[in-house]
Amino acid sequence: MALEMRKKCERCDASIGDNSTAFICVHECTFCSPCTEEMNHICPNCGGELVRRPMNPQTVCSL
């Protein structure tokens, strides 16, 4: 099952591209790097760890 590559930070609404650095929890809540650091890598929705989201392999191969 593929990840839902969300395009915006759930906290500040900043745009996040497919190959931009973003962070997700196990429920795929998505946050930008600055917000993730401000939240100490903890998801405000579930309390889980925020980890770096993998890049979309379809767009990486076309680079």
N, CA, C and O atoms as a Tripos MOL2 file, in Angstrom:
@<TRIPOS>MOLECULE
protein
  252   251    63     0     0
PROTEIN
NO_CHARGES

@<TRIPOS>ATOM
      1 N           0.8510   -1.1740    0.0000 N.3       1 MET1
      2 CA          0.0000    0.0000    0.0000 C.3       1 MET1
      3 C           0.8990    1.2400    0.0000 C.2       1 MET1
      4 O           1.8290    1.3390    0.8000 O.2       1 MET1
      5 N           0.6220    2.1610   -0.8800 N.am      2 ALA2
      6 CA          1.4210    3.3820   -1.0120 C.3       2 ALA2
      7 C           1.0230    4.4210    0.0290 C.2       2 ALA2
      8 O          -0.1170    4.4700    0.4920 O.2       2 ALA2
      9 N           2.0010    5.2460    0.3780 N.am      3 LEU3
     10 CA          1.7250    6.3560    1.2890 C.3       3 LEU3
     11 C           0.8970    7.4170    0.5880 C.2       3 LEU3
     12 O           1.0270    7.6210   -0.6190 O.2       3 LEU3
     13 N           0.0550    8.0850    1.3400 N.am      4 GLU4
     14 CA         -0.6540    9.2450    0.8110 C.3       4 GLU4
     15 C           0.3160   10.4230    0.9250 C.2       4 GLU4
     16 O           0.5850   10.8950    2.0300 O.2       4 GLU4
     17 N           0.8370   10.8940   -0.1900 N.am      5 MET5
     18 CA          1.8390   11.9630   -0.1850 C.3       5 MET5
     19 C           1.1270   13.3120   -0.0740 C.2       5 MET5
     20 O           0.8680   13.9750   -1.0790 O.2       5 MET5
     21 N           0.8230   13.6990    1.1380 N.am      6 ARG6
     22 CA          0.0960   14.9500    1.3680 C.3       6 ARG6
     23 C           0.9550   16.1440    0.9760 C.2       6 ARG6
     24 O           2.1770   16.1190    1.1220 O.2       6 ARG6
     25 N           0.3130   17.1720    0.4840 N.am      7 LYS7
     26 CA          1.0010   18.3180   -0.1170 C.3       7 LYS7
     27 C           1.1700   19.5120    0.8130 C.2       7 LYS7
     28 O           1.8170   20.4920    0.4440 O.2       7 LYS7
     29 N           0.5930   19.4450    2.0210 N.am      8 LYS8
     30 CA          0.6590   20.5870    2.9400 C.3       8 LYS8
     31 C           0.9400   20.1180    4.3590 C.2       8 LYS8
     32 O           0.5260   19.0360    4.7760 O.2       8 LYS8
     33 N           1.6570   20.9680    5.0890 N.am      9 CYS9
     34 CA          1.8950   20.7190    6.5060 C.3       9 CYS9
     35 C           0.5740   20.8740    7.2520 C.2       9 CYS9
     36 O          -0.1560   21.8400    7.0330 O.2       9 CYS9
     37 N           0.2690   19.9310    8.1260 N.am     10 GLU10
     38 CA         -0.9890   19.9710    8.8710 C.3      10 GLU10
     39 C          -1.0010   21.0210    9.9670 C.2      10 GLU10
     40 O          -2.0570   21.3290   10.5190 O.2      10 GLU10
     41 N           0.1510   21.5690   10.2860 N.am     11 ARG11
     42 CA          0.2190   22.5660   11.3580 C.3      11 ARG11
     43 C           0.2180   23.9950   10.8170 C.2      11 ARG11
     44 O          -0.5450   24.8380   11.2890 O.2      11 ARG11
     45 N           1.0820   24.2750    9.8150 N.am     12 CYS12
     46 CA          1.2220   25.6570    9.3310 C.3      12 CYS12
     47 C           0.7130   25.8510    7.9100 C.2      12 CYS12
     48 O           0.7120   26.9740    7.4060 O.2      12 CYS12
     49 N           0.2810   24.7780    7.2540 N.am     13 ASP13
     50 CA         -0.2780   24.8220    5.9050 C.3      13 ASP13
     51 C           0.7580   25.1430    4.8240 C.2      13 ASP13
     52 O           0.3900   25.5260    3.7130 O.2      13 ASP13
     53 N           2.0550   24.9890    5.1410 N.am     14 ALA14
     54 CA          3.1010   25.2100    4.1430 C.3      14 ALA14
     55 C           3.0350   24.1190    3.0820 C.2      14 ALA14
     56 O           2.7100   22.9710    3.3850 O.2      14 ALA14
     57 N           3.3390   24.4730    1.8540 N.am     15 SER15
     58 CA          3.3690   23.4950    0.7610 C.3      15 SER15
     59 C           4.5490   22.5430    0.9380 C.2      15 SER15
     60 O           5.6420   22.9480    1.3350 O.2      15 SER15
     61 N           4.3010   21.2580    0.6300 N.am     16 ILE16
     62 CA          5.3380   20.2280    0.7040 C.3      16 ILE16
     63 C           5.3220   19.4710   -0.6200 C.2      16 ILE16
     64 O           4.3340   18.8170   -0.9560 O.2      16 ILE16
     65 N           6.4200   19.5610   -1.3680 N.am     17 GLY17
     66 CA          6.5290   18.8480   -2.6370 C.3      17 GLY17
     67 C           6.8210   17.3730   -2.4190 C.2      17 GLY17
     68 O           7.1750   16.9610   -1.3150 O.2      17 GLY17
     69 N           6.6710   16.5740   -3.4780 N.am     18 ASP18
     70 CA          6.9080   15.1260   -3.3870 C.3      18 ASP18
     71 C           8.3140   14.7980   -2.9070 C.2      18 ASP18
     72 O           8.5090   13.8080   -2.2020 O.2      18 ASP18
     73 N           9.2940   15.6130   -3.2800 N.am     19 ASN19
     74 CA         10.6720   15.3380   -2.8840 C.3      19 ASN19
     75 C          11.2050   16.3330   -1.8740 C.2      19 ASN19
     76 O          12.4170   16.4480   -1.6930 O.2      19 ASN19
     77 N          10.3090   17.0530   -1.2150 N.am     20 SER20
     78 CA         10.7050   17.9390   -0.1250 C.3      20 SER20
     79 C          10.8130   17.1240    1.1590 C.2      20 SER20
     80 O          10.1720   16.0830    1.3020 O.2      20 SER20
     81 N          11.6200   17.6010    2.0770 N.am     21 THR21
     82 CA         11.7180   16.9260    3.3680 C.3      21 THR21
     83 C          10.4300   17.1650    4.1430 C.2      21 THR21
     84 O          10.0170   18.3050    4.3560 O.2      21 THR21
     85 N           9.8130   16.0860    4.5550 N.am     22 ALA22
     86 CA          8.5850   16.1400    5.3490 C.3      22 ALA22
     87 C           8.6550   15.0130    6.3690 C.2      22 ALA22
     88 O           9.4330   14.0720    6.2150 O.2      22 ALA22
     89 N           7.8470   15.1130    7.3990 N.am     23 PHE23
     90 CA          7.8410   14.1140    8.4650 C.3      23 PHE23
     91 C           6.4270   13.5980    8.6570 C.2      23 PHE23
     92 O           5.4600   14.3530    8.5560 O.2      23 PHE23
     93 N           6.3110   12.2800    8.9410 N.am     24 ILE24
     94 CA          5.0130   11.6390    9.1110 C.3      24 ILE24
     95 C           5.0200   10.7520   10.3510 C.2      24 ILE24
     96 O           6.0750   10.3210   10.8160 O.2      24 ILE24
     97 N           3.8270   10.4880   10.8770 N.am     25 CYS25
     98 CA          3.6610    9.5240   11.9640 C.3      25 CYS25
     99 C           3.0730    8.2480   11.3630 C.2      25 CYS25
    100 O           2.9280    8.1550   10.1440 O.2      25 CYS25
    101 N           2.7360    7.2780   12.1850 N.am     26 VAL26
    102 CA          2.1880    6.0140   11.6840 C.3      26 VAL26
    103 C           0.8270    6.1860   11.0140 C.2      26 VAL26
    104 O           0.4010    5.3260   10.2430 O.2      26 VAL26
    105 N           0.1450    7.2910   11.3040 N.am     27 HIS27
    106 CA         -1.1660    7.5540   10.6990 C.3      27 HIS27
    107 C          -1.0490    8.4660    9.4830 C.2      27 HIS27
    108 O          -2.0600    8.8920    8.9240 O.2      27 HIS27
    109 N           0.1970    8.7700    9.0670 N.am     28 GLU28
    110 CA          0.5080    9.6080    7.9130 C.3      28 GLU28
    111 C           0.1470   11.0810    8.1070 C.2      28 GLU28
    112 O          -0.0190   11.8120    7.1310 O.2      28 GLU28
    113 N           0.0260   11.5190    9.3680 N.am     29 CYS29
    114 CA         -0.0620   12.9570    9.6130 C.3      29 CYS29
    115 C           1.2360   13.5360    9.0620 C.2      29 CYS29
    116 O           2.2980   12.9480    9.2660 O.2      29 CYS29
    117 N           1.1820   14.6500    8.3830 N.am     30 THR30
    118 CA          2.3320   15.1780    7.6570 C.3      30 THR30
    119 C           2.6700   16.5890    8.1150 C.2      30 THR30
    120 O           1.7980   17.4510    8.2270 O.2      30 THR30
    121 N           3.9650   16.8070    8.3790 N.am     31 PHE31
    122 CA          4.4340   18.1040    8.8750 C.3      31 PHE31
    123 C           5.7310   18.5110    8.1820 C.2      31 PHE31
    124 O           6.5180   17.6550    7.7780 O.2      31 PHE31
    125 N           5.9520   19.8130    8.0460 N.am     32 CYS32
    126 CA          7.1960   20.3370    7.4850 C.3      32 CYS32
    127 C           8.3050   20.2340    8.5350 C.2      32 CYS32
    128 O           8.0390   19.9890    9.7120 O.2      32 CYS32
    129 N           9.5450   20.4240    8.0930 N.am     33 SER33
    130 CA         10.6930   20.3210    9.0050 C.3      33 SER33
    131 C          10.6360   21.3060   10.1680 C.2      33 SER33
    132 O          10.8230   20.8950   11.3130 O.2      33 SER33
    133 N          10.3800   22.6160    9.9110 N.am     34 PRO34
    134 CA         10.3510   23.5550   11.0460 C.3      34 PRO34
    135 C           9.2940   23.1960   12.0980 C.2      34 PRO34
    136 O           9.5630   23.2700   13.2970 O.2      34 PRO34
    137 N           8.1060   22.8110   11.6540 N.am     35 CYS35
    138 CA          7.0580   22.4430   12.6170 C.3      35 CYS35
    139 C           7.4380   21.1770   13.3770 C.2      35 CYS35
    140 O           7.2000   21.0790   14.5810 O.2      35 CYS35
    141 N           8.0260   20.2110   12.6810 N.am     36 THR36
    142 CA          8.4500   18.9660   13.3260 C.3      36 THR36
    143 C           9.4570   19.2460   14.4260 C.2      36 THR36
    144 O           9.3690   18.6790   15.5150 O.2      36 THR36
    145 N          10.4140   20.1180   14.1430 N.am     37 GLU37
    146 CA         11.4210   20.4550   15.1570 C.3      37 GLU37
    147 C          10.7860   21.1740   16.3430 C.2      37 GLU37
    148 O          11.1430   20.9110   17.4920 O.2      37 GLU37
    149 N           9.8460   22.0810   16.0710 N.am     38 GLU38
    150 CA          9.1640   22.7950   17.1620 C.3      38 GLU38
    151 C           8.3660   21.8360   18.0420 C.2      38 GLU38
    152 O           8.1950   22.0810   19.2360 O.2      38 GLU38
    153 N           7.8810   20.7470   17.4530 N.am     39 MET39
    154 CA          7.0770   19.7660   18.2000 C.3      39 MET39
    155 C           7.9350   18.6260   18.7380 C.2      39 MET39
    156 O           7.4030   17.6290   19.2270 O.2      39 MET39
    157 N           9.2770   18.7670   18.6510 N.am     40 ASN40
    158 CA         10.2060   17.7470   19.1530 C.3      40 ASN40
    159 C           9.9640   16.3610   18.5570 C.2      40 ASN40
    160 O          10.1040   15.3470   19.2410 O.2      40 ASN40
    161 N           9.5970   16.3320   17.2650 N.am     41 HIS41
    162 CA          9.3760   15.0820   16.5220 C.3      41 HIS41
    163 C           8.2730   14.2170   17.1250 C.2      41 HIS41
    164 O           8.3140   12.9910   17.0210 O.2      41 HIS41
    165 N           7.2790   14.8600   17.7610 N.am     42 ILE42
    166 CA          6.1320   14.1440   18.3360 C.3      42 ILE42
    167 C           4.8570   14.6360   17.6470 C.2      42 ILE42
    168 O           4.6000   15.8380   17.5950 O.2      42 ILE42
    169 N           4.0690   13.7100   17.1240 N.am     43 CYS43
    170 CA          2.8150   14.0670   16.4480 C.3      43 CYS43
    171 C           1.8190   14.6070   17.4700 C.2      43 CYS43
    172 O           1.5570   13.9480   18.4760 O.2      43 CYS43
    173 N           1.2590   15.7990   17.2330 N.am     44 PRO44
    174 CA          0.2910   16.3570   18.1760 C.3      44 PRO44
    175 C          -1.0590   15.6410   18.1370 C.2      44 PRO44
    176 O          -1.8710   15.7960   19.0500 O.2      44 PRO44
    177 N          -1.2980   14.8680   17.0960 N.am     45 ASN45
    178 CA         -2.5840   14.1780   16.9530 C.3      45 ASN45
    179 C          -2.6250   12.8400   17.6910 C.2      45 ASN45
    180 O          -3.6250   12.5010   18.3230 O.2      45 ASN45
    181 N          -1.5160   12.0750   17.6050 N.am     46 CYS46
    182 CA         -1.5290   10.7320   18.2040 C.3      46 CYS46
    183 C          -0.4410   10.5180   19.2550 C.2      46 CYS46
    184 O          -0.4520    9.5150   19.9680 O.2      46 CYS46
    185 N           0.5000   11.4670   19.3500 N.am     47 GLY47
    186 CA          1.5810   11.3180   20.3180 C.3      47 GLY47
    187 C           2.7100   10.4190   19.8320 C.2      47 GLY47
    188 O           3.6530   10.1450   20.5750 O.2      47 GLY47
    189 N           2.6160    9.9550   18.5740 N.am     48 GLY48
    190 CA          3.6430    9.0820   18.0130 C.3      48 GLY48
    191 C           4.8480    9.8510   17.4920 C.2      48 GLY48
    192 O           4.8230   11.0760   17.3780 O.2      48 GLY48
    193 N           5.8950    9.1110   17.1810 N.am     49 GLU49
    194 CA          7.1250    9.7000   16.6630 C.3      49 GLU49
    195 C           6.9350   10.1590   15.2200 C.2      49 GLU49
    196 O           6.3080    9.4720   14.4140 O.2      49 GLU49
    197 N           7.4830   11.3260   14.9080 N.am     50 LEU50
    198 CA          7.4970   11.8070   13.5280 C.3      50 LEU50
    199 C           8.8380   11.4280   12.9120 C.2      50 LEU50
    200 O           9.8980   11.7470   13.4510 O.2      50 LEU50
    201 N           8.7730   10.7410   11.7740 N.am     51 VAL51
    202 CA          9.9760   10.2970   11.0760 C.3      51 VAL51
    203 C           9.9700   10.8700    9.6580 C.2      51 VAL51
    204 O           8.9270   11.2600    9.1320 O.2      51 VAL51
    205 N          11.1650   10.9100    9.0510 N.am     52 ARG52
    206 CA         11.2840   11.4830    7.7140 C.3      52 ARG52
    207 C          10.4870   10.6490    6.7250 C.2      52 ARG52
    208 O          10.5970    9.4240    6.6840 O.2      52 ARG52
    209 N           9.6850   11.3400    5.9310 N.am     53 ARG53
    210 CA          8.8750   10.6810    4.9080 C.3      53 ARG53
    211 C           9.7700   10.2830    3.7330 C.2      53 ARG53
    212 O          10.6060   11.0770    3.3020 O.2      53 ARG53
    213 N           9.6060    9.0670    3.2110 N.am     54 PRO54
    214 CA         10.4080    8.6780    2.0460 C.3      54 PRO54
    215 C          10.0130    9.5080    0.8290 C.2      54 PRO54
    216 O           8.8850    9.9930    0.7300 O.2      54 PRO54
    217 N          10.9550    9.6630   -0.0900 N.am     55 MET55
    218 CA         10.6690   10.3910   -1.3180 C.3      55 MET55
    219 C           9.8950    9.4960   -2.2720 C.2      55 MET55
    220 O           9.9910    8.2700   -2.2090 O.2      55 MET55
    221 N           9.1380   10.1140   -3.1430 N.am     56 ASN56
    222 CA          8.3430    9.4000   -4.1400 C.3      56 ASN56
    223 C           9.2940    8.8160   -5.1810 C.2      56 ASN56
    224 O           9.9680    9.5770   -5.8760 O.2      56 ASN56
    225 N           9.3730    7.4810   -5.3140 N.am     57 PRO57
    226 CA         10.3300    6.8870   -6.2400 C.3      57 PRO57
    227 C          10.0560    7.2400   -7.7140 C.2      57 PRO57
    228 O          10.9820    7.2480   -8.5250 O.2      57 PRO57
    229 N           8.8220    7.5260   -8.0570 N.am     58 GLN58
    230 CA          8.4990    7.8760   -9.4410 C.3      58 GLN58
    231 C           9.0860    9.2370   -9.8100 C.2      58 GLN58
    232 O           9.5040    9.4330  -10.9510 O.2      58 GLN58
    233 N           9.1270   10.1760   -8.8710 N.am     59 THR59
    234 CA          9.6860   11.4930   -9.1830 C.3      59 THR59
    235 C          11.1910   11.5060   -8.9990 C.2      59 THR59
    236 O          11.8730   12.2850   -9.6650 O.2      59 THR59
    237 N          11.7400   10.6700   -8.1170 N.am     60 VAL60
    238 CA         13.1860   10.5970   -7.9270 C.3      60 VAL60
    239 C          13.8360   10.0310   -9.1950 C.2      60 VAL60
    240 O          14.8780   10.5230   -9.6270 O.2      60 VAL60
    241 N          13.2340    9.0100   -9.7840 N.am     61 CYS61
    242 CA         13.7970    8.3850  -10.9850 C.3      61 CYS61
    243 C          13.8140    9.3310  -12.1740 C.2      61 CYS61
    244 O          14.6420    9.1780  -13.0720 O.2      61 CYS61
    245 N          12.9240   10.2940  -12.1940 N.am     62 SER62
    246 CA         12.8660   11.2190  -13.3330 C.3      62 SER62
    247 C          13.7970   12.4100  -13.1650 C.2      62 SER62
    248 O          13.8880   13.2450  -14.0650 O.2      62 SER62
    249 N          14.4990   12.5120  -12.0210 N.am     63 LEU63
    250 CA         15.4080   13.6460  -11.8010 C.3      63 LEU63
    251 C          16.6500   13.5370  -12.6380 C.2      63 LEU63
    252 O          17.5170   14.4090  -12.5730 O.2      63 LEU63
@<TRIPOS>BOND
     1     1     2 1
     2     2     3 1
     3     3     4 2
     4     3     5 am
     5     5     6 1
     6     6     7 1
     7     7     8 2
     8     7     9 am
     9     9    10 1
    10    10    11 1
    11    11    12 2
    12    11    13 am
    13    13    14 1
    14    14    15 1
    15    15    16 2
    16    15    17 am
    17    17    18 1
    18    18    19 1
    19    19    20 2
    20    19    21 am
    21    21    22 1
    22    22    23 1
    23    23    24 2
    24    23    25 am
    25    25    26 1
    26    26    27 1
    27    27    28 2
    28    27    29 am
    29    29    30 1
    30    30    31 1
    31    31    32 2
    32    31    33 am
    33    33    34 1
    34    34    35 1
    35    35    36 2
    36    35    37 am
    37    37    38 1
    38    38    39 1
    39    39    40 2
    40    39    41 am
    41    41    42 1
    42    42    43 1
    43    43    44 2
    44    43    45 am
    45    45    46 1
    46    46    47 1
    47    47    48 2
    48    47    49 am
    49    49    50 1
    50    50    51 1
    51    51    52 2
    52    51    53 am
    53    53    54 1
    54    54    55 1
    55    55    56 2
    56    55    57 am
    57    57    58 1
    58    58    59 1
    59    59    60 2
    60    59    61 am
    61    61    62 1
    62    62    63 1
    63    63    64 2
    64    63    65 am
    65    65    66 1
    66    66    67 1
    67    67    68 2
    68    67    69 am
    69    69    70 1
    70    70    71 1
    71    71    72 2
    72    71    73 am
    73    73    74 1
    74    74    75 1
    75    75    76 2
    76    75    77 am
    77    77    78 1
    78    78    79 1
    79    79    80 2
    80    79    81 am
    81    81    82 1
    82    82    83 1
    83    83    84 2
    84    83    85 am
    85    85    86 1
    86    86    87 1
    87    87    88 2
    88    87    89 am
    89    89    90 1
    90    90    91 1
    91    91    92 2
    92    91    93 am
    93    93    94 1
    94    94    95 1
    95    95    96 2
    96    95    97 am
    97    97    98 1
    98    98    99 1
    99    99   100 2
   100    99   101 am
   101   101   102 1
   102   102   103 1
   103   103   104 2
   104   103   105 am
   105   105   106 1
   106   106   107 1
   107   107   108 2
   108   107   109 am
   109   109   110 1
   110   110   111 1
   111   111   112 2
   112   111   113 am
   113   113   114 1
   114   114   115 1
   115   115   116 2
   116   115   117 am
   117   117   118 1
   118   118   119 1
   119   119   120 2
   120   119   121 am
   121   121   122 1
   122   122   123 1
   123   123   124 2
   124   123   125 am
   125   125   126 1
   126   126   127 1
   127   127   128 2
   128   127   129 am
   129   129   130 1
   130   130   131 1
   131   131   132 2
   132   131   133 am
   133   133   134 1
   134   134   135 1
   135   135   136 2
   136   135   137 am
   137   137   138 1
   138   138   139 1
   139   139   140 2
   140   139   141 am
   141   141   142 1
   142   142   143 1
   143   143   144 2
   144   143   145 am
   145   145   146 1
   146   146   147 1
   147   147   148 2
   148   147   149 am
   149   149   150 1
   150   150   151 1
   151   151   152 2
   152   151   153 am
   153   153   154 1
   154   154   155 1
   155   155   156 2
   156   155   157 am
   157   157   158 1
   158   158   159 1
   159   159   160 2
   160   159   161 am
   161   161   162 1
   162   162   163 1
   163   163   164 2
   164   163   165 am
   165   165   166 1
   166   166   167 1
   167   167   168 2
   168   167   169 am
   169   169   170 1
   170   170   171 1
   171   171   172 2
   172   171   173 am
   173   173   174 1
   174   174   175 1
   175   175   176 2
   176   175   177 am
   177   177   178 1
   178   178   179 1
   179   179   180 2
   180   179   181 am
   181   181   182 1
   182   182   183 1
   183   183   184 2
   184   183   185 am
   185   185   186 1
   186   186   187 1
   187   187   188 2
   188   187   189 am
   189   189   190 1
   190   190   191 1
   191   191   192 2
   192   191   193 am
   193   193   194 1
   194   194   195 1
   195   195   196 2
   196   195   197 am
   197   197   198 1
   198   198   199 1
   199   199   200 2
   200   199   201 am
   201   201   202 1
   202   202   203 1
   203   203   204 2
   204   203   205 am
   205   205   206 1
   206   206   207 1
   207   207   208 2
   208   207   209 am
   209   209   210 1
   210   210   211 1
   211   211   212 2
   212   211   213 am
   213   213   214 1
   214   214   215 1
   215   215   216 2
   216   215   217 am
   217   217   218 1
   218   218   219 1
   219   219   220 2
   220   219   221 am
   221   221   222 1
   222   222   223 1
   223   223   224 2
   224   223   225 am
   225   225   226 1
   226   226   227 1
   227   227   228 2
   228   227   229 am
   229   229   230 1
   230   230   231 1
   231   231   232 2
   232   231   233 am
   233   233   234 1
   234   234   235 1
   235   235   236 2
   236   235   237 am
   237   237   238 1
   238   238   239 1
   239   239   240 2
   240   239   241 am
   241   241   242 1
   242   242   243 1
   243   243   244 2
   244   243   245 am
   245   245   246 1
   246   246   247 1
   247   247   248 2
   248   247   249 am
   249   249   250 1
   250   250   251 1
   251   251   252 2
@<TRIPOS>SUBSTRUCTURE
     1 MET1         2 RESIDUE 1 A MET
     2 ALA2         6 RESIDUE 1 A ALA
     3 LEU3        10 RESIDUE 1 A LEU
     4 GLU4        14 RESIDUE 1 A GLU
     5 MET5        18 RESIDUE 1 A MET
     6 ARG6        22 RESIDUE 1 A ARG
     7 LYS7        26 RESIDUE 1 A LYS
     8 LYS8        30 RESIDUE 1 A LYS
     9 CYS9        34 RESIDUE 1 A CYS
    10 GLU10       38 RESIDUE 1 A GLU
    11 ARG11       42 RESIDUE 1 A ARG
    12 CYS12       46 RESIDUE 1 A CYS
    13 ASP13       50 RESIDUE 1 A ASP
    14 ALA14       54 RESIDUE 1 A ALA
    15 SER15       58 RESIDUE 1 A SER
    16 ILE16       62 RESIDUE 1 A ILE
    17 GLY17       66 RESIDUE 1 A GLY
    18 ASP18       70 RESIDUE 1 A ASP
    19 ASN19       74 RESIDUE 1 A ASN
    20 SER20       78 RESIDUE 1 A SER
    21 THR21       82 RESIDUE 1 A THR
    22 ALA22       86 RESIDUE 1 A ALA
    23 PHE23       90 RESIDUE 1 A PHE
    24 ILE24       94 RESIDUE 1 A ILE
    25 CYS25       98 RESIDUE 1 A CYS
    26 VAL26      102 RESIDUE 1 A VAL
    27 HIS27      106 RESIDUE 1 A HIS
    28 GLU28      110 RESIDUE 1 A GLU
    29 CYS29      114 RESIDUE 1 A CYS
    30 THR30      118 RESIDUE 1 A THR
    31 PHE31      122 RESIDUE 1 A PHE
    32 CYS32      126 RESIDUE 1 A CYS
    33 SER33      130 RESIDUE 1 A SER
    34 PRO34      134 RESIDUE 1 A PRO
    35 CYS35      138 RESIDUE 1 A CYS
    36 THR36      142 RESIDUE 1 A THR
    37 GLU37      146 RESIDUE 1 A GLU
    38 GLU38      150 RESIDUE 1 A GLU
    39 MET39      154 RESIDUE 1 A MET
    40 ASN40      158 RESIDUE 1 A ASN
    41 HIS41      162 RESIDUE 1 A HIS
    42 ILE42      166 RESIDUE 1 A ILE
    43 CYS43      170 RESIDUE 1 A CYS
    44 PRO44      174 RESIDUE 1 A PRO
    45 ASN45      178 RESIDUE 1 A ASN
    46 CYS46      182 RESIDUE 1 A CYS
    47 GLY47      186 RESIDUE 1 A GLY
    48 GLY48      190 RESIDUE 1 A GLY
    49 GLU49      194 RESIDUE 1 A GLU
    50 LEU50      198 RESIDUE 1 A LEU
    51 VAL51      202 RESIDUE 1 A VAL
    52 ARG52      206 RESIDUE 1 A ARG
    53 ARG53      210 RESIDUE 1 A ARG
    54 PRO54      214 RESIDUE 1 A PRO
    55 MET55      218 RESIDUE 1 A MET
    56 ASN56      222 RESIDUE 1 A ASN
    57 PRO57      226 RESIDUE 1 A PRO
    58 GLN58      230 RESIDUE 1 A GLN
    59 THR59      234 RESIDUE 1 A THR
    60 VAL60      238 RESIDUE 1 A VAL
    61 CYS61      242 RESIDUE 1 A CYS
    62 SER62      246 RESIDUE 1 A SER
    63 LEU63      250 RESIDUE 1 A LEU
